Amino acid sequence: MAVLTDEQTMLRDMAREWASNESPVTAWRKVRDANEAAGFDPAAFGTMAEMGWTGIIIPEAHGGSDFGWLSLGLVIEELGKTMTASPLAASAVAASAILLGGSDEQKSAYLPRIANGELVATLAVDEGGRHDPGKIAASVSGGKLSGEKAFVAEGDSAGLFVVAASDGLYLVEAGEGVSVSRRHLADFRSHAAVSFDGAPAAKLEAGGERLLDAVLDRAAVLAAAEMLGMAGQSFDTTLAYLKQRVQFGQVLATFQALQHRMANLFSEIELMRSAVEAGLAAIDRGGDTRAAASLAKAKANEVGHLMSRELIQLHGGIGMTDEYDAGFYLKRMRVVEQMWGNAAYHRERFARLSGF
Amino acid sequence: MATLATERPTTELDDFREEVRTFLAENFPPSLKGKDNAMSAVEGPTQETPEQAAWRKAMGAKGWGVPTWPKQYGGGGLNREQAKVLAEEMARAGAWNPIGGMGVMMFGPTLLEYGSEAQKQEHIPPIARGEIRWCQGYSEPNAGSDLANLQTFAEDRGDHYLVNGQKTWTSGGQWADKCFCLVRTDKTQKQGGITFLLMDMDAPGVEVKPIRMISGMSPFCETFFTDVKVPKENRVGEEGQGWTIGKRLLQHERTNLSGGGSAFRTAGVSLADIAKKYVGVDEQGRVADPDLRARIAKWEMDWRVFQLTAMRVMAESKAVGGVSEVSSILKTVGTKLGQERAELTIEIQGLQGLGWEGEGFSEAELTGVRAWLFGKATTIYGGSTEVQNNVIAKRILGMLDHQ
C-alpha cells in the first residue's frame, strides 16, 4: 500500500465500508440476474455520486474535489473487490479527455454534470475486439462524425462519447446520428457497438498530439486498479477457503504444495500493487505517463490472469458452480484484461518507448 | 506519496553538505573512481592498494563508513537526513564506501542491539574503521535450511567454553579475523539450546579449508573447531538466546541480499543494449530477434516493478516505523530476477557468453560467466527461496503445518 494522506485513507476506508456493507457481491449477482444492457444499479451509482466519487479527478472549479488519480484508484480497487459495477471509471476517463483536451466552454458544459453523476460519459476508441488505437477508420467531415466503435464500455448508458477519429478526439452526445446496440460479453457488463452516422461532433482541440495516448493511459491504469481489487479479493477468498476445506483429514492450508503457490501469488499481487500505484502516481505527477501506464497494465494483466485461474483451480469443483462467486471474478478479469491492451500489447509498447 | 518534513533547519544541513564536500575533495582522489574492490566485502583490507587504504582510514576516522551508527562506538552518528546528504555527495564525487563486509551489514547492527557495553566498546570501533573482518559461523553440513539442527557443541568449562564441531559455507573464512558463531550449549532442546559466541579465527584448534565452487572461485570455506577455548565474555546474550539473536542477524542479511547481486545494477548497461550489439538490429533499429526482444522487455519491466516494490517497502517502513511485511518477498523476487538476467545475457551472447578464460573473450564476458555461476547461490543462501516461501505462508498468510 502506498503511503497515503489522511484524506486518502478516509476515502479508502469509506469505499471499503460502503462496498462491503452496501454493495457486496450479492448485489452484483442481482444485477447480473436482471441481465440488463446497462449492467449496473443506477441507485448504487447515485449513492457513489452523492459521496463525491464521480468528481474525484475533476477540479473544484468544475464541481469536483480534485483528489487525484491515486485516490480514484483506491475507490476503484475497493469496488473491484466486491464486483461493484458502475460507470465510475469510464466517466472519469472521458472527463480526463475533456480536462486535457477541451476548451473552457466544453469543460463548463460537461464536467460539472459528470462530477455530480448526472451524465455518464465514456471513451470510444477501438473498432474491433483487440485494442488497436493505431487503426482508426472513424472520420469527421464538416463537424459530422461517422464510423463504428466496438465494445464501448458503458456505451449502453452513456450520454456523452469521447470518440477517437482519424484526426483526433471528438465529443459526441448520444442522440442524433448515434445508435447503440448491446454486445453481451461473459462479464454481463455494458459493452456496446456504437454506430456514428454523421453525428454532430466537437473536437477536443487542446492537449496536443499525445492526447489520445494520455487518455488511454488513464483508462489502462484504472482498469489495472480494478484488477488489483479483484485479484486481492480472489486471493483472500482462496486463502480463507484453503484454511477451512478438509481433505485427507487435513486442512488444505497445511499442504506445502499449496502454501508455496499461495506464497507465490502473495508476492505477485504485491508486485502488481507496486506497478498499479506507480501508474496512478505517475498520472498525478503529470507529464509523460506512457511507460508507467504500460507497466501497470501489463503487470496487472499477468497477475490478474494467473490469480483468476488459480482462484478456480484451488477451489476445486465448487469454484466451477454459478452459485459460488469465483466465476464472476474469472469472467470480469478476462474482459478487463483485453480492454485497453493485453500484456503483449503493453510489453511491446514499453519496449518501443524504451528503444529496445 | 507524502514527503517527510526535515526536522533540522536547512542551513545546518547545508553546512554539513559543505563539510562532506570538503572532506571528499581532501580525501578521495579522483583516481580511485570506480576502483572499488568488488571482493572487499569479504576480503576486507587484504588486497587493497596504499591509496585505497588511505581512503579507508580517512572514512574510518570519520565513522562515515557506518554513517548512522552511534558516535561513541566509532560510527558517524548522523541522522537520516545527514546520511542522505553524505550518500548524495559521495555519489556525486564517484566515491565508494571502503568499509563493508559482514561486520557492517550483519554483525554490527546485531551487536549494537544485543551486545554488552564491553562487547560494543571492544568490537564496534574496529568494524567502523574497517580494520577487522568478520565471518559467519552458521551453516553446518547437516544444518542448512534447517539451521536450528546445528550440532557444533560448546561445553561449559567454568570461565570458558570448549568448542568442537564443523561449520560450512563460511563466507570469507580464509580472510576473516573473527567469527560470530551459533553453537549448541544444550542438547535437550533444539532452538532453545543455541548460543551466540564470538570466536578468534587464529585461536588454536580453528582450521579453515576453502571450498572450490562451480564458478572456479572459493569465496566459502569449511571451518573446523577442535577443542577451541572461548572465554565466556565472548558470549552475546544469555545461553540459549542464540536463536533469537541469530535470527535478528539474518533479517539484516536478507535486507542486504535482496538486491539479487549488485554487480549488474551498477553496470548500467541494459539487456537491450547488449542484445543490439550481439544480435544486431532490424531496419527499425529494434533488437533483431523479436522473441528475445519481447523477453528482454518483460525482464526489464519485471525489474522495474521490483524496484518500485523495494521503494514502496522503504516508504512504508518509514511511515509505520517498522519493517513492512512486503519486505519478505524482496529476496525471492530480486534473486530470481538476477538469475534470469544472467541467463538472458548468455542467450544473447551465445557461446561467446560462456568463455571460461583465455584469449578471445572480453573482461565483461568472462566476469559475466563467473557471475552467472556464482549467482546460483543467491536463491539458496540467506534462506533459500523454498524457506522464504515457507516463511511467507506461515508467518504472513497464517497457513499452518500438518496437525
Boltz contact constraints between the chains, C-beta under 6 A:
constraints:
  - contact:
      token1: [A, 3]
      token2: [B, 1]
      max_distance: 6.0
  - contact:
      token1: [A, 3]
      token2: [B, 2]
      max_distance: 6.0
  - contact:
      token1: [A, 3]
      token2: [B, 315]
      max_distance: 6.0
  - contact:
      token1: [A, 3]
      token2: [B, 319]
      max_distance: 6.0
  - contact:
      token1: [A, 239]
      token2: [B, 397]
      max_distance: 6.0
  - contact:
      token1: [A, 250]
      token2: [B, 402]
      max_distance: 6.0
  - contact:
      token1: [A, 253]
      token2: [B, 399]
      max_distance: 6.0
  - contact:
      token1: [A, 254]
      token2: [B, 400]
      max_distance: 6.0
  - contact:
      token1: [A, 254]
      token2: [B, 402]
      max_distance: 6.0
  - contact:
      token1: [A, 259]
      token2: [B, 393]
      max_distance: 6.0
  - contact:
      token1: [A, 259]
      token2: [B, 399]
      max_distance: 6.0
  - contact:
      token1: [A, 260]
      token2: [B, 389]
      max_distance: 6.0
  - contact:
      token1: [A, 262]
      token2: [B, 393]
      max_distance: 6.0
  - contact:
      token1: [A, 262]
      token2: [B, 397]
      max_distance: 6.0
  - contact:
      token1: [A, 263]
      token2: [B, 389]
      max_distance: 6.0
  - contact:
      token1: [A, 263]
      token2: [B, 392]
      max_distance: 6.0
  - contact:
      token1: [A, 263]
      token2: [B, 393]
      max_distance: 6.0
  - contact:
      token1: [A, 266]
      token2: [B, 392]
      max_distance: 6.0
  - contact:
      token1: [A, 267]
      token2: [B, 329]
      max_distance: 6.0
  - contact:
      token1: [A, 267]
      token2: [B, 333]
      max_distance: 6.0
  - contact:
      token1: [A, 270]
      token2: [B, 326]
      max_distance: 6.0
  - contact:
      token1: [A, 270]
      token2: [B, 329]
      max_distance: 6.0
  - contact:
      token1: [A, 271]
      token2: [B, 305]
      max_distance: 6.0
  - contact:
      token1: [A, 271]
      token2: [B, 309]
      max_distance: 6.0
  - contact:
      token1: [A, 274]
      token2: [B, 305]
      max_distance: 6.0
  - contact:
      token1: [A, 274]
      token2: [B, 308]
      max_distance: 6.0
  - contact:
      token1: [A, 274]
      token2: [B, 309]
      max_distance: 6.0
  - contact:
      token1: [A, 274]
      token2: [B, 312]
      max_distance: 6.0
  - contact:
      token1: [A, 275]
      token2: [B, 305]
      max_distance: 6.0
  - contact:
      token1: [A, 278]
      token2: [B, 308]
      max_distance: 6.0
  - contact:
      token1: [A, 295]
      token2: [B, 301]
      max_distance: 6.0
  - contact:
      token1: [A, 299]
      token2: [B, 305]
      max_distance: 6.0
  - contact:
      token1: [A, 347]
      token2: [B, 297]
      max_distance: 6.0
  - contact:
      token1: [A, 347]
      token2: [B, 298]
      max_distance: 6.0
  - contact:
      token1: [A, 350]
      token2: [B, 297]
      max_distance: 6.0
  - contact:
      token1: [A, 350]
      token2: [B, 301]
      max_distance: 6.0
  - contact:
      token1: [A, 351]
      token2: [B, 297]
      max_distance: 6.0
  - contact:
      token1: [A, 356]
      token2: [B, 272]
      max_distance: 6.0
  - contact:
      token1: [A, 356]
      token2: [B, 287]
      max_distance: 6.0
  - contact:
      token1: [A, 356]
      token2: [B, 293]
      max_distance: 6.0
  - contact:
      token1: [A, 356]
      token2: [B, 296]
      max_distance: 6.0
  - contact:
      token1: [A, 356]
      token2: [B, 297]
      max_distance: 6.0
